[in-house]
Amino acid sequence: MSFTRQLSEMSASELNDAIDDTNFPQAHILSRGRNNSVCSTSSTSGTSSLADRVVSAPEEPLPASSEEPAATNSNRPRLILKSSASIPENDGTQPLTPQTPRTSTTPGHENCTFHHDLELDHKPPTREALLPDMARSYRLLLGGLGENPDRQGLIKTPERAAKAMLYFTKGYDQNLEDVLNGAVFDEDHDEMVVVKDIEMFSMCEHHLVPFYGKVSIGYLPCNKILGLSKLARIVEIFSRRLQVQERLTKQIAVAVTQAVQPAGVAVVVEGVHMCMVMRGVQKINSKTVTSTMLGVFRDDPKTREEFLNLVNSK
């Protein structure tokens, strides 16, 4: 059975699990298994590898040891990624290959060092290497529209459009560890941290037109805090891609979870989609609001209410 046929026979939930996220392939597990560990009183360096901080969680909570002191209010449950297998160690010589349905074991891809997603198999040495092919494609598009690509106003349009599209999707070249740059700090703080109204610009993957809006992020630290600007940079990583707002919201929440393993993460995204404004139903005043609540934000209504009140306050 061909790979394409296998995808066509998957249910929506199975397909979502299969291609959920190229950078965080276990993102969907977070929404089903939470609070499997407690905050550790020992701290790790903020410059340690993110892979080193993602640990496997047992299916059942471990009984508390009689030798350990009683948990205090600051020892909230910590969000961690559950995994049925240990994370393989990387000696730094092998590329970290995203876990997507198409892997290096797929026939014809044995020598591939990087697989991006179902549409773009290989990452070139630099994204600028894509410019000539992209410019030719835009030139063909202009011709297909009945325009003359050689007239004065359009001579350089293919190159401009190609460069613009690379910028709109620059998040494909970014990863969480590089963006954080060690800005994870040990701090005895266990109250809610909220950064709201972060501007967001993205591209609808269905119509290749923009959607834009604002993102609000809150988390409950568990002996670690994140540099405030890094929350905005996390938004940039995932918004500067071909996206749907629902997936973007979850990816941001998962990234914050991976960065500092907090007790909970909440993300609310409000967006205006030009595919609903410029075409189709043309509803210019419509807004789309999505949210992802992990950990205590999902389990505790009062915590969730406090976050929403802070986000909605002027």
N, C-alpha and C positions, 0 to 999 in steps of 0.2 A: 504493500500500500504506500502510495506516495506521501511525502511529508505534507503537501498541500491538502490532500484528502483527509489526512489525520486531523489537521486543524479545522477543516470544515465540519467534521463530525463531533468536535468538542462542544460541550455546553458553554454558556457564557462564563460561568464560574470557573470551569476548568481552564478555559482560555486565559482568563484573568490571572489565575494562579501560574500558568505556564510562562506568560510574558509580563508578569506584574511590574518588574522594574529591573533594568539592567545593572544598576549600581547596588541595589539592595534587594537581591532576589528573594529574601525571606521576609519581605515587608508584610505580606499577607498574614504571617504567623502572629505578628504582634497583636492584631485585633482579636485573636482567638485565645491567646495564652498570655496572661499578664500577671505581674506581681509574684513571680516565682522565686524571688530572692529578696534579701533585705539589704539595706545600705551597709556597706562595709566601713568599719571605723578606720581601716587602713586606707591610704590613698596611693594612687599611682601617679606617675609624672604626667603632666599635661602634654608632654612631647612624645609619649609612648604611642605606638602604632594603634590605629583604631581596631585592626584585626585582633590585636592582643587584648582589647577590652571587651570584645564580643565573646561571651562565654556560653557554654551549653548549660541548660537548666534541667534539673530532674523533673519528671512528670508529677511527682508528689512533693510537697514542701518537706524539707528536712526537719526533724524534731530539734528543738533548741537544746543545746548542751547545758548541763547543770552547772558547768564551770563558767559559762558566759554571763555577764551582767544582764539585768533586765533591760529590755529595749526601752529607749526614751522616745519622746514625741518626735525628735529629730530623725529617728531611724525609720523612715518611711520605706515601704516596699519599693524596690527599684525595678524599673522596666529593663528586661534583658531579652535577647533573642534566643528562642528555643531552637535547638538543632538536634537532629537525630544522630549526627555524626560530628566528630571533632573537626575543627578547622585545620586543614593541612598547613604545615609550616612552609613558609617561603623564604628561601635563602637570599632573596634579592636578585637572583639571576633569571628567574622565570617571570614572565608578565602575568599580572593578575587578570585572568580572563573572566568576564561576566558570565554568570550561569544563565544562558538563554537556551531555548529549545534547539537552536542550531549551534553546535559546538565543534571543537576541533576533531571530534570522533566522527562527524558526519562525512560520508564519502565525498572525496574531492576537496576536503578542508583539513587534511591531516597536518599540513605544514603551516597552517594559519596561527598567528600569535595573538590575534585579537578579533573578537566577534562582537559587533556592536548591537545589532538588533535584527529583526526579521527582514528589514529592507536594505540596510547598509551592512554588508558582511565584514568589510575590512576597514580598519582605520588607516589612512595614509600616513606617511611620515609627518606631514604637516597638513592642516586643513587647507592652507593656501594652494596645495597641489590640486585641489578640486576646482579651483577657479577657471581654468581653461575649459574644462568639460561643462561646467555650469554656465559659463558665458555662452558657449555654443548652443546649449539647450534654451537659454533665454532668447537667443537670436532666432532659433526655429519657432519659438512661441510667438514672437512678434510677427514673423512671416505668416504663421498660422492664423493670426488675428486679422490678416489682410494689410498689415502695415509694411512700410518699406524700412527695413533695419538700417539702410545706408543713408537715410535722410539725416540732415544736420542734427536734429534734436534727439535722434535715436542711435547715433553712431557708437557712443560709449555707454548706452543704456544697459546692454547685456553685462558688461563688466561691473557697472555700478550695482546692478541688481544682484549679481552673484556675490559681491562683497557684502552687500546689505544682508542677504540671506545667511551668510556665514556669521555675521554679527548677531542676527536674531537667534541663531542656534548655537552660540558659542558655549552654552552650558555643556554640550557634548564633550568638550575638551577639558572640563573641570571635574575634580573629584573632591570629596569631602575632606580628606586628610590634608590635601594641599591648601584648601581654602581656610581651614581652621588654623593652620600654621602654629600649632602648639598653644593656641589661646584658650586652653581649658585649665582652670585654676582651682586649686584646693581652697575651699572656703566653707566655714561652719555657718551656712545659711540654708534655712529650710522653708522660707516663705516664698510665695508665688512671684515669679519674674514674668513680666508681660512687656512685649514690644509690639505696638499696634500701628496700623495704617502704614505698613511698608509698601511702597509703590511696587507694582508688579506689571510686567509686560511679557506677553507670551504669544505663541502662534498656534491657532487651532489646527490640529493635525487632520481634520476632516476637510477643511476648505482652504487651508494655507492663508488665512486672513487673521489679523491680530485679535486678541482679547486682552483686556487690561483691567486693573483694579487695585485692590489693596489687600494685604495679608496681615493678620494679627496672630502672634505666637505667644503662648504662655507655657511655662514649665515649673515644676516644683523640684528644686535642686535636692540632690542627695549627696551632700559634701563636695559637690563640684559645681562650678558655674562656668558659663560660656561667655566670652567677650561679646558685648552687646552687638557690635557691628557684624559679628559672624552670623547672627540670625538673619540679617538682611542679605548677607552673601549666600547663605544657604538657599534663600528664596531665589536669588539670581541663578544658582546652579541649575535648578529644576524648571524655572520659568523660561529660561532662554533655550528652549527646546520645542519640538513639535509636541503639543500637549493636549490633554483634556483636563478641565479644572478639577474633576474628581480625583484623578490620579495625582495631579500636582499637589493637592492638599495632603494626601497621604504620604507622598514622598518627603515633603517638608517635615512632617511629624516624625517619620522614621529616622530621618537624618539627625534631628535634634536628639532623639533617643539614643542613636548610636554614638553621638558625640559625648554625652555626659551621663548616660544611664540615670535619668531622673526618676522620681516617683510617678510622674505623669507628664504628659504633653498634650496641649490643646492647640489646634490650628483652625482658624476661620478665614476663608477666602471669599471676597466679594468681587465679582467680575462683570464686565460689560463685554459681550461677545459681538464682534462686528459681523459675524455670519448670521446673526439675528437682526442686525440693524441695517446693513447695506443690502441684504438680499433676503430671500425667503419671506418670513412673516413681517420683517421690517418693523419691529417693535422697539422704538428708539429709547424708551424709558425703562425697559426691562433690565433687571440685574439678577445674577445667579449667585447664590450663597451656598457654599459647601463647608463642611466641618469634619474634622477628625479628632476624636477624643480617645486618648490612651491612658491606661493606668487609673489613678485616682480620679482623673477628670471624667472618666466614664463610670467608675464605680460609685463615686460620692456625689450626689446631686448638689450638695451645698458648695463643694469645691467648683463644680461646673458652673453653678449659678454665679459665684463670685467672679470667675473669669469672664463670663458673658456680660456681667454688669460693668466690669472694667472696660471691656472692649466697646460696649455700646455707649459709655459715658462720653460726653463732649468735653 
